[in-house]
Every structure is written in C-alpha cells, then in structure tokens.
C-alpha cells in the first residue's frame, strides 16, 4: 500500500515554474506494488465522496483494483475482481443501473474476446459482480468510448476489436442485466487501427465518431459514412477539442512508435479545411516522441483553453531512452511545450482533478517477459500535481 507524500519523488528535472504559463508539477509515488503488467486506467468517483478514484487493470496477474484516497492522504487499493481473462487498454465508468453508482465496462486483451461490466456494490470496497456485455468475434480490443452519437439522449458504447478489424456500437440497454446486450452492430469492418473520440467535426450540430485516422457520420438510414482525415499516421492515440479557438474542433493525433514498428512517433494537430470530408491539414507539434502511449486533453493552466498532456511509455530500461512527460499549452495557432518530468515512463495515464488542481494519474507498463533490466519504479503508481 502506497501513500501520498509531498516530500518524496521530486521532479527529475527539478521543480520549475514557467512564467505566465504553468505551475511546476511534482511527481508523487502513491503506490508500490508487485511486478505486473498494468494495462488500463480509468478515473471516476466510485464511492460518491466527491473525490475521484481510479481503477487499474493488470495482466499477469489478472486483477482489477480501484484506488481511493483516505482521510490521511494515503491511496488504498480495493479488489474489484480477479476471476476473468486479462483486461485490455481502455474502459469506461457509467451508472448502468440508475442507482447513482458508477459501474465499470471493460474488455479483454489478446487472451479473450469478451466485453464485461462490473456492478458497483453499495459498499464499493466489496467485490463487484461481473457480467457479460457481449462476445466479440475475435480477441484483442484497444479502446472503448461512451457517446451519444445517434442523438437520442442516451449514450452508446463503442468498441474497437482489432483482430476482427471492426468497430462495434451498442446502445446502453434499459436492462443492463440482460446477457448479451441486444442490438450490437458494426460501424466499420476491414480496418485495424485504434483510438476513439467523439466531436462535431462537420459543424452540423451533432457528434461524429472519430476512430483512428477516419471520422464517421451516422446517417438517418443507420449506416455509417466514413471520411479519412489523414493517410499518413498509424498506431494512434487521439483526442478532439478546439485548441486554436476558431470554433471548430481539431483532432490531436499521437503516434505510438512501438505500434508502427518505429522508435519514434509524431504528435500533430489536424485542422479541417472548408470541406471536412477531404484530408485535413496537419500541424506537427513534435516529431520525436518515444512510445508516447498517453494522450489527454484538459485545461492545465486555467486559461479556459484545452491543453494536451503527452506521456512516453519507455519500453526500454528507461536509460537507453529516458522517457519524458510533456504538457503542450494552447497558445492560439501554436502549442507551447513544457516538460514536467523525465526518467519515469507511463502508459494510458489519465487526467484527474484533486483539490481543485488538474493533474495526471500515471501507471507505467512493462511486459513481465520483456528482456533487459526491469526499471526501478515501473511497478509503482504516480500522481503529477501542480504545486
């Protein structure tokens, strides 16, 4: 069990304050655990105490825990389940039963082909009940999304099943206890990409689905119309927001080098032209990111504009290439880079707001069978919070 300590884990680059930009971030070690492959991280208020908690899914061993902050400032793990095939990247929290408690939806990795949901009990520290959402045609999922794209006032679940080369969508049912959930339909087939987001990219006042390097418009017929916005990027993490303040969302794309067989990847902002159905213009923000598997959007400097967090995973021993954590602040037509930490890798880090401060909860990842030295600190969990 780890604890929150303001006197430990100073930033490797030093506590630095950036003039008129962003306060120095400090890395706090909040948990030190046994060796495992930590796959997923999801943030939400699970016990309705007004303070966000987070869920960590691991492979080898297969476990789900949520971590809550105690009155003393310690972060305490609580077992959700350990009787399932391994959980993959992604997951969503949503009140499926209408009882005011957030339930978890997550999917299996390459070792399974199921989507499950876990019902949060009245006492979240007790084990949660797992139920099947539906069975996928193939293994390996990477990313889930909840969004109301059909405009009926209720969210749908979107799932990218990579080995089936298919994105699925399914409305959240009135009765979540029915197994499997009804009305599972494909958005697109024949494409093996990753990452999901939703935004009104064509200005029609409705959300569209962004999946990998394409965006999809849901037609009144129930069919999906695909539009490719870039043909030059792969292995993506994506978010969408109006970064330049022109009233139209941009798509931020970060390439994960390991997913495209390259040591480095790019971070770029894609802006639509007069015709959003044509290829979008790319503004390369950074072209030498080493396995940057974390991409998040939040207002980190409090100016009301969306900013970007990009975290490098560091699949090596963290010394061959030192992983770097960066924040890019929106400055009109440009993004201003600030390094907030070096020396500790992260994977699927998430935004978290604590005590009025917007920060990052971070979980490193490294396969247990990976060759080379296992980095010190790879099995810990971290918080990055501004001073």
N, C-alpha and C positions, 0 to 999 in steps of 0.2 A: 504494500500500500504506500503510495507516494503522498507528498504533501506540498502545499503552496508555501514557498519561502522566498521573500523578496531579496534575501541576501545571497542567494545562490544563483548559479548559471547566468552570470553577466554576459552580455553580448560579446561574441568572439571578436567583433570589430570595434568594441568599445561602445559605451553609451553615448550616442551622438545626437544632438539636436539640430535639425535642419531649419534654417532661418525661413520664417513665413511659409513653412511647408508642412512639416510633420514632426511630432514629438519622437524622441528616441524610444525604440521598442526594446523591451527586455525579455529574454527567454527564461521561463520558469520551468523547471522539471517538476511535474505534478504526479508522476507515477513511474516506478521502476519495476518492470515485470520480467517474467521468464522468457527465454527465446521463443518466438512465434512469428508467423507471417501475418502481420496486421493489414487486412485488405480494405476494410471500409470504415468510414467515419461519418456519422450523421448527428446533427445538433438540433435540440428542441427541449422544451420544458416538460419533462416527463412526470414530475410529481406536483405540478401546479403550484410551485412555491414562488413563481415569478423570476426564478433564476434558471438560465438554460443549462441543461445537462448534455452529455453526448454519448453516443453508442459506438463501440468499437467491435468490429467483427474480425476474428482471426481464423487463419488456416494453420493446421499443424501446431497446436490442436484446434479443433473446430469448436469455437466458443463465441457467444455474444455476451458482452457486458455493457452496462451503462454506468457512467461515472457521474456522481453527484458531489457537489461541494457541501461540506458540513459547516456548522457554525464556527468551528475553529479555523476554517480555511483549508482543511485537508480535502483531497479529492478521493472519494471512496468508491471502489468498484462493486457492482451488484450483478450477479449472474442472471441473464435472461434465459439462456438455453445452451445446451451442449450436446444435443441429440440429433444433429442434422448434417447433411453434406455441407461442404465449406461454402461460406458466403463470399460473393464476388464484390467488385468495386460498386459503390453506389448503394442506394437505399433511400427511403422516404418515410417521414413520420406524418401521420394524419389520423384524426379521430374517425375511425370507421364505424364505430358502434353508436355514436351520438351521446356517449356518457361523459364527454368533456375531457377524456384522457387520450393522449396520443398513442396510437398503435404503430408498429413498425412493419413496413413492407420491404423485403429484400429478396435477392435472387442468388442462385447457386453459381459457382465458378465453373471451371472446366471439369469438375468432378461430379456434376449433377446437371439436371435440366428442369428445375422447378422454380417457381415463384412462390414464396411463402409470406404469410403475415402472422405477426405475433400480437396477441391481445394483451394490452397493459392491464394488470390487475389493480384492484382498489389500493393495494399496497404494492407499489412498483418494485420494492426490494425482494418480493417473492418471485418465483419462476413464472415466466409468461407462457401462455398456451400458444402453440404453433399450429397453423392450419394452412392447407394448400390453397393458393390462388388459382393457378393453372399449371399444366405441364407444357414445357417448351418442346419443339420438335428436335432440338439439338442442345448440346451443352454450351457453356460459356456465354455469360451475359456481362455486359460492361455498360452500366449507367441505367438509371430509372428516372422518370420525370412525372410529376403531377402537374396538370394544367387543364384549364377549361378552354379547349381549342374549338370545340363544336358549339360553344356559346349557349349551352342550355342551363348555365348556372351551377353546374356540378363538375368537379374535376374528373379527368380521365387519367388512367395510368398508362405510361408509355415505357416500353421495354425494348432494348436492343439486344437481340440474340445473335451474337456474332457468327457462331458456327452454322446457324441457319440462314445467315445473311439476310435477316429480316428484322424490321422494327414492327412491334405489335402495339395495338392500343386497345384498351378495355375500359368502359365506363365503370366507375365505382358503383357496385350494386346496392340496392336498397337493403338487401340482406347479405352482409359480408360473410355469414356463416355457411352459405351455400358453397358447395365444392364440386367441380371447379366453378369459378366465376363465369357467368354467361357472356356471350357476345364478344369473344376475343377475335379481333380482326387484324390483318396486316395493313400497315401503312405503305410499306415498300418491301420488295424482296430483291435478291440478287446483288446486294451491296453489303460489304464487310467493312464498316467504319465504326466510329464510336463517338460518344458525347451527345447530349441532348440539351436543348434550351427552348424557350418559347418567347416570342416577341411579335409585335405588329410590324413586320418588315416591309409590307407593301402599302401601308398607310390607309387601309380600308376600315380601320377601327376594330379589327378582330385579330386575335393571336394567330400566328402561324407556328408550325413546328420547325425547329432547326435541328437537323440531325447530321453530324459530321460536316461534310462540305456542301450540303444542299439544304434548301428550305422547302417546306411542303405546305401548300394551300389546300384546305379541306373544302371540297365543292359541295353544292347543295345535293348532288347525287350520292354523296357518301364516299366518292372516290377522292384520292389524293393526287394533287398536281405537283410534280417535282420540278424544282428550279435549282440548278447548280450555281453557287456563287463563287466558287474557286475550284480550279482543276490542278492546283499546284501544291496542295498541302495534304499531309496524312498524319495518322496517329494523333488525332487532335483531342484537346480539351477545349471547350467553348463556353462563353458566356455572352450575353447580349445586353446592351444598355446604351443610352445616349451620352457618349463620352465627350463629344465636342459641343453639345448644347444647341444643335441645329434643329431639334425637334424630331429627329429620326434616329432609331437605334442603329448602332454599329454592332458587328459581330467580332468579338475578340477571339482569336484562334491561337492556341499554343500547341506546337508540335512536341510530342514525346519522342525523343530520339530513338530510344530502345524499341518503340513500336514500329518504326520505319527502317530499322537496321542502320541507323546513323548515330554517331556520337553526339551530335548537336541538333537542336531544332530551333525554330523561329517563333517569335511572338509577333502577331500582326493584327491591326485593326482593319476590318473590311467595311467599306462605305458603299452604299448603293448609289448608283447614278440616277438619271432621270427615269430609266427603266429598271426597276429592281429585279426583273426577270432575266436580265443579262448578267454577265460576270461582273463582280464588284471590284472596286479598286482597293488594292492592298497597300497599307502603310506599315512597313516593317518597323517595329519598335525595338526589337532585339533579335540578333541573328546567331547567337552563340549560347543557347541555353542547354544545359546538360541534364537530360532526362527530367524535364520540368513537367511533372505529373499533377501539379496542383495549380488551379486557376480559379480565382474567386473575385467577385465584384462586391465592393462596399464603399461607403464614404469614409475613408480613413482619416482625412484631415478636417472634417467637419465643415466643409465649404458648400455642401449641398450637391456636389457633383460626384458621380460614380468614379471610383478608382479601381485599380487592379492589384491583386496580390498574385505573385508567381513564385512557386517553390520548386527547387530542384530536388530530385529524388536521391541522386548519388548511389547508383547501383554498385559502384566500386567500394573500396575500403574507406572512402571519404578523404583519402590523402592523394590518390592518383589524380583525382579531380575534386577539389574542395567544393561541396555543394553550397549554393548561395540562395538566400531568401530575399526577395525584392518586392517593393511596392512601387507602382507606377501611378503617379498622381495626374489627374486630368488637368490640363492647362490649355484649354481651348483646342487648337489644332495640333497639339503635341502632348506626349506623355512624359512626365518628369520622373526619372528613375532614382530610387533611393534603396540602398542595401540596408536591410535591417538585421541580418545575421549571416555568418559564414561558418562552415565546419560541421553542420548537422543537417542531414537530409530529411526530406519529408515526402509523404505520399498521400494524396487525397485529403490534404489539410482543408479545414473549413472555417468560415467566419463565425465568430462568437462574440456576443456583446455582454460584458460583465461590468457591473457598477458604473454604467454609463460610458464605458470605454469599448471601442470596437477593436477586436483583436483576432487572433488566429489560434485554433487548437490544432496541434500538429502531431501526426503519428508517422514515424519512419517506417520503411519497409525494406526487408531483405529476405530472400528465399533461404530456408534453412540449409538446403543442399548446395547453395552457391559456393563456388571456390573462393579462396582468398580469406583474409582475415575479416572476421565479423566486427564491424566498428563498435567501439565503446559508445553506448548511448543509443544504439539502434533499437533497443527493446524498451525504451522509455517513452513517455508521452510528455508533450510540452505545450505551454501556453506562451504566445507572444502578445504582450500587452503594452500599450504606450505608457510612458511614465507620467 
